[in-house]
């Protein structure tokens, strides 16, 4: 650092005090080797810099007795104190603190410290009586409250410095930076001198406000200087605004300065008025309390009505979206007969975190009106494959975020079917649009399931025939296929650059790949039996090479044609779908027995079971789980006893937990599939 180098050259190493105040120091670690040269250093001033922490080891400053760290931006006081503990001779410390607790923490952590923030530390404290302690506490509270009214704190300096840094991005002027430091120092020294004077409170507050104003005035003038050079029109506008603000502030300052201290009579009047206000306030509070109690009862009654209406509406909404015939009546008994498992599940979740949302968005204008009609004709959208996949990806992303919120809020997870309706409600709100989109999605799933594997997987997740995590497996399979193809191309063309290999890979993915490439990928990924099945299925999709046309070919074209004469090709998307379909069928076969047993336990077929049904499920699966094991599973899958355990949660649990098998430990699902 230039300052230290200058001191070293002019004064040598016998300096006892070094002032590094307002030098914009961000990392003290870089200065430690230079500071270590001053063997007689006793005082070090680092006030007003941008230090966020201190070096862990300050033993090089073993001669320093007085250290000033005020007006920095430390993020962890504990780290700072640990670093200061490595300074053996530190007896006086100046540092910005925000509470008595922090002050006590420093005193306890630095036993050799004699002076903290210009106050002598009483090392031999004697017990004090409760009266003096209470008086001290009351005085401290009064002091703290007085300071909290109008203050200039470290946070204000940090915010102003950040603002100036943003302005400095447009102006790269080192001269301005030096002037900036000088101005801050001048303002703060002026404020310190005025605050030390025995002034009335209103004048002290005025001086603090003036200092704040002057600090931001530095930023204002800096940006005006930039506008003057680059934006003439903006310079005129902001100059007028600045002048008006300055005039208003000066007028207010003059008013405050001319205020005379209140007399004793005025003070007594204020006390009497305060007592009168308190008595009136007590009377008002009682009347307000009674009125609020009455309003609370009314709101609870309205909320109960809305909850009941919400349950009926959700049932009708789900039935209608599934194409079921819905008979509507104003009779409450008929409404209750129409409740199905969907309503029961939605009721569990809605009562905890969705009721208020539905009430605000859907039933705001229908507080007293019952749902007695549903649109009889729904405008079903004909979604394209791309539109459907986009919607599915949105639902996946929403579900992932919603699951995390449920985990953080200790709420039960939803099934994918439940969340689809939650997602549509959050996105559209209007019941007509929710029904329209739900029907369109379900119809499009039926239409495109055989054509696209991603669609088929989402449909099976929706019907609780596949776990939600399986989609990540399919994504990994896609990535593995591309990596294997890339490895094959690199091995076959070792002299080609990385960019050429990447271009060849993109051509294959977006077009066709050769039979030998497909065979290599399959044999690498699967065993001999599975490879033979897949290779046999690929034969019907190979594209026969076309015969050459009659035009005369170049020698290069003739060579390429000769090399590819007997090579068959295959559309990459077709190849990928065959692999993914094979994965899906294998996974279905793996889960087949578990799905059957789970549906036997899930009597209402909503993809959710409670604790008793979960225990019955384990009994039927018969893998010798003890009560301790079952309790461990419940702690994992339903830690807060919501009595709502989804199909996907069960699959994930039984895929990760293992039990003894014939050849050692084996996954629970693996054992079930082998039964």
WOKA-V613156 format. One record per residue. N is the residue number from 1. RES is the residue in one letter. NEAR is the number of other ideal C-beta (glycine too) atoms within 8 Angstrom. Layout:
N&RES&NEAR  N&RES&NEAR
This chain:
1&X&10  2&X&5  3&X&8  4&X&11  5&X&9  6&X&8  7&X&10  8&X&12  9&X&5  10&X&6  11&X&6  12&X&6  13&X&8  14&X&8  15&X&11  16&X&7  17&X&9  18&X&12  19&X&5  20&X&11  21&X&11  22&X&9  23&X&9  24&X&8  25&X&12  26&X&7  27&X&7  28&X&10  29&X&6  30&X&6  31&X&11  32&X&12  33&X&6  34&X&10  35&X&13  36&X&8  37&X&8  38&X&12  39&X&7  40&X&9  41&X&14  42&X&9  43&X&12  44&X&13  45&X&10  46&X&13  47&X&12  48&X&11  49&X&14  50&X&9  51&X&14  52&X&8  53&X&9  54&X&11  55&X&8  56&X&7  57&X&7  58&X&11  59&X&8  60&X&8  61&X&13  62&X&8  63&X&10  64&X&13  65&X&9  66&X&9  67&X&14  68&X&13  69&X&13  70&X&9  71&X&9  72&X&14  73&X&8  74&X&12  75&X&5  76&X&7  77&X&9  78&X&6  79&X&11  80&X&13  81&X&12  82&X&9  83&X&13  84&X&14  85&X&8  86&X&10  87&X&12  88&X&7  89&X&9  90&X&13  91&X&9  92&X&11  93&X&14  94&X&10  95&X&11  96&X&8  97&X&8  98&X&4  99&X&6  100&X&6  101&X&6  102&X&10  103&X&11  104&X&8  105&X&10  106&X&15  107&X&10  108&X&7  109&X&9  110&X&12  111&X&5  112&X&8  113&X&13  114&X&8  115&X&11  116&X&11  117&X&9  118&X&4  119&X&6  120&X&5  121&X&9  122&X&5  123&X&5  124&X&4  125&X&5  126&X&4  127&X&4  128&X&6  129&X&6  130&X&5  131&X&6  132&X&8  133&X&9  134&X&8  135&X&8  136&X&9  137&X&8  138&X&8  139&X&8  140&X&9  141&X&8  142&X&8  143&X&8  144&X&8  145&X&8  146&X&8  147&X&7  148&X&6  149&X&7  150&X&5  151&X&7  152&X&8  153&X&6  154&X&9  155&X&6  156&X&10  157&X&13  158&X&9  159&X&8  160&X&12  161&X&9  162&X&8  163&X&10  164&X&12  165&X&8  166&X&7  167&X&12  168&X&10  169&X&6  170&X&6  171&X&10  172&X&4  173&X&6  174&X&6  175&X&6  176&X&10  177&X&10  178&X&8  179&X&8  180&X&11  181&X&11  182&X&8  183&X&9  184&X&13  185&X&11  186&X&8  187&X&11  188&X&11  189&X&8  190&X&9  191&X&12  192&X&8  193&X&8  194&X&10  195&X&9  196&X&5  197&X&6  198&X&2  199&X&8  200&X&6  201&X&7  202&X&8  203&X&10  204&X&11  205&X&11  206&X&11  207&X&12  208&X&13  209&X&9  210&X&9  211&X&13  212&X&10  213&X&9  214&X&9  215&X&13  216&X&10  217&X&8  218&X&13  219&X&12  220&X&9  221&X&8  222&X&13  223&X&11  224&X&12  225&X&9  226&X&12  227&X&12  228&X&8  229&X&5  230&X&5  231&X&7  232&X&7  233&X&6  234&X&8  235&X&11  236&X&8  237&X&8  238&X&11  239&X&9  240&X&8  241&X&8  242&X&10  243&X&8  244&X&8  245&X&8  246&X&8  247&X&8  248&X&8  249&X&9  250&X&8  251&X&8  252&X&8  253&X&10  254&X&8  255&X&8  256&X&11  257&X&8  258&X&6  259&X&7  260&X&4  261&X&5  262&X&6  263&X&6  264&X&5  265&X&6  266&X&8  267&X&9  268&X&8  269&X&8  270&X&9  271&X&8  272&X&8  273&X&8  274&X&8  275&X&8  276&X&8  277&X&8  278&X&8  279&X&8  280&X&8  281&X&8  282&X&8  283&X&8  284&X&8  285&X&8  286&X&8  287&X&8  288&X&8  289&X&8  290&X&8  291&X&8  292&X&8  293&X&8  294&X&8  295&X&8  296&X&8  297&X&8  298&X&8  299&X&8  300&X&8  301&X&8  302&X&9  303&X&10  304&X&8  305&X&10  306&X&12  307&X&12  308&X&8  309&X&12  310&X&14  311&X&13  312&X&14  313&X&12  314&X&15  315&X&14  316&X&13  317&X&14  318&X&13  319&X&12  320&X&13  321&X&12  322&X&7  323&X&5  324&X&6  325&X&3  326&X&9  327&X&6  328&X&8  329&X&7  330&X&4  331&X&6  332&X&5  333&X&6  334&X&9  335&X&10  336&X&7  337&X&6  338&X&12  339&X&10  340&X&10  341&X&8  342&X&11  343&X&13  344&X&11  345&X&13  346&X&15  347&X&10  348&X&11  349&X&14  350&X&14  351&X&7  352&X&9  353&X&8  354&X&10  355&X&13  356&X&6  357&X&10  358&X&13  359&X&13  360&X&7  361&X&9  362&X&12  363&X&12  364&X&8  365&X&4  366&X&8  367&X&9  368&X&4  369&X&5  370&X&6  371&X&11  372&X&6  373&X&5  374&X&11  375&X&7  376&X&3  377&X&4  378&X&9  379&X&5  380&X&8  381&X&7  382&X&6  383&X&10  384&X&6  385&X&10  386&X&6  387&X&8  388&X&14  389&X&11  390&X&8  391&X&11  392&X&11  393&X&8  394&X&9  395&X&13  396&X&9  397&X&8  398&X&12  399&X&13  400&X&8  401&X&8  402&X&11  403&X&9  404&X&8  405&X&9  406&X&12  407&X&7  408&X&6  409&X&7  410&X&7  411&X&10  412&X&11  413&X&9  414&X&12  415&X&14  416&X&13  417&X&10  418&X&11  419&X&13  420&X&12  421&X&15  422&X&12  423&X&12  424&X&12  425&X&13  426&X&8  427&X&6  428&X&8  429&X&9  430&X&7  431&X&9  432&X&8  433&X&10  434&X&15  435&X&14  436&X&12  437&X&12  438&X&13  439&X&13  440&X&12  441&X&12  442&X&10  443&X&9  444&X&12  445&X&13  446&X&8  447&X&7  448&X&11  449&X&10  450&X&4  451&X&7  452&X&10  453&X&11  454&X&10  455&X&16  456&X&12  457&X&13  458&X&13  459&X&11  460&X&11  461&X&15  462&X&10  463&X&7  464&X&13  465&X&8  466&X&11  467&X&10  468&X&8  469&X&9  470&X&12  471&X&12  472&X&7  473&X&10  474&X&14  475&X&8  476&X&8  477&X&11  478&X&10  479&X&8  480&X&9  481&X&12  482&X&10  483&X&8  484&X&12  485&X&14  486&X&10  487&X&8  488&X&11  489&X&13  490&X&10  491&X&7  492&X&6  493&X&10  494&X&6  495&X&3  496&X&8  497&X&5  498&X&5  499&X&6  500&X&9  501&X&13  502&X&8  503&X&8  504&X&11  505&X&12  506&X&8  507&X&8  508&X&13  509&X&9  510&X&6  511&X&8  512&X&9  513&X&11  514&X&11  515&X&11  516&X&7  517&X&12  518&X&12  519&X&9  520&X&10  521&X&12  522&X&13  523&X&8  524&X&6  525&X&9  526&X&7  527&X&5  528&X&5  529&X&6  530&X&9  531&X&11  532&X&8  533&X&9  534&X&13  535&X&10  536&X&7  537&X&9  538&X&14  539&X&7  540&X&5  541&X&11  542&X&10  543&X&9  544&X&5  545&X&10  546&X&4  547&X&4  548&X&6  549&X&4  550&X&3  551&X&4  552&X&2  553&X&8  554&X&5  555&X&6  556&X&6  557&X&8  558&X&9  559&X&8  560&X&8  561&X&10  562&X&7  563&X&7  564&X&9  565&X&7  566&X&4  567&X&10  568&X&9  569&X&11  570&X&15  571&X&10  572&X&12  573&X&6  574&X&9  575&X&13  576&X&11  577&X&10  578&X&12  579&X&13  580&X&12  581&X&10  582&X&11  583&X&11  584&X&15  585&X&8  586&X&8  587&X&11  588&X&11  589&X&8  590&X&8  591&X&14  592&X&9  593&X&9  594&X&14  595&X&10  596&X&8  597&X&12  598&X&13  599&X&8  600&X&7  601&X&12  602&X&14  603&X&5  604&X&7  605&X&7  606&X&10  607&X&9  608&X&11  609&X&10  610&X&9  611&X&10  612&X&6  613&X&12  614&X&16  615&X&9  616&X&9  617&X&13  618&X&11  619&X&7  620&X&9  621&X&10  622&X&5  623&X&9  624&X&6  625&X&8  626&X&6  627&X&5  628&X&6  629&X&8  630&X&11  631&X&8  632&X&8  633&X&13  634&X&12  635&X&7  636&X&7  637&X&11  638&X&12  639&X&8  640&X&6  641&X&7  642&X&8  643&X&7  644&X&12  645&X&13  646&X&11  647&X&12  648&X&13  649&X&10  650&X&15  651&X&13  652&X&10  653&X&12  654&X&12  655&X&9  656&X&6  657&X&9  658&X&6  659&X&11  660&X&6  661&X&9  662&X&3  663&X&4  664&X&5  665&X&6  666&X&12  667&X&10  668&X&14  669&X&12  670&X&9  671&X&12  672&X&13  673&X&12  674&X&5  675&X&5
